[in-house]
Amino acid sequence: MVFGKFDTYTVKSGVTLWSIGTYCNITVLELIKLNGLTGSLIYQNQTLKIRK
């Protein structure tokens, strides 16, 4: 279970979990866990939680 305060990030075309992680200072594994993803596949306009 993940606790804390979060912002959201809306996925743009051509963006990867790695690039979101670099931009938001969070690891790919943290992004996957935080958003309940089963892999690294994300879609344009998908909303992801990120740490504040």
C-alpha positions as CSV (number, residue, x, y, z in Angstrom):
1,M,0.0,0.0,0.0
2,V,1.3,3.5,-0.9
3,F,0.6,6.5,1.4
4,G,1.3,10.2,0.9
5,K,0.2,13.1,-1.2
6,F,0.1,12.9,-4.9
7,D,-0.2,15.0,-8.0
8,T,-1.3,13.7,-11.4
9,Y,0.4,13.6,-14.7
10,T,-1.5,13.2,-18.0
11,V,0.4,11.1,-20.5
12,K,1.3,12.8,-23.8
13,S,2.1,11.2,-27.1
14,G,5.6,9.5,-27.3
15,V,6.2,9.7,-23.5
16,T,7.5,6.6,-21.6
17,L,7.4,5.7,-17.9
18,W,11.2,6.4,-17.9
19,S,10.8,9.9,-19.2
20,I,8.0,10.7,-16.8
21,G,10.1,9.3,-14.0
22,T,13.1,11.4,-15.0
23,Y,10.9,14.5,-15.3
24,C,9.1,13.9,-11.9
25,N,12.0,12.4,-10.0
26,I,10.4,9.0,-9.4
27,T,11.5,5.6,-10.5
28,V,9.7,3.5,-13.1
29,L,9.0,0.8,-10.4
30,E,7.5,3.4,-8.1
31,L,5.3,4.6,-11.0
32,I,4.1,1.1,-11.7
33,K,3.3,0.3,-8.1
34,L,1.7,3.7,-7.4
35,N,-0.6,3.4,-10.4
36,G,-1.4,-0.4,-10.1
37,L,0.1,-1.1,-13.5
38,T,1.1,-4.6,-14.5
39,G,3.8,-3.5,-16.9
40,S,5.3,-0.5,-18.6
41,L,2.6,0.0,-21.2
42,I,0.9,3.4,-20.9
43,Y,-1.5,5.3,-23.2
44,Q,-1.9,8.9,-24.4
45,N,-4.3,10.8,-22.1
46,Q,-3.9,8.3,-19.3
47,T,-3.7,9.9,-15.9
48,L,-1.0,8.7,-13.6
49,K,-0.4,9.5,-10.0
50,I,3.0,10.9,-9.1
51,R,4.6,11.8,-5.7
52,K,4.3,15.5,-4.7
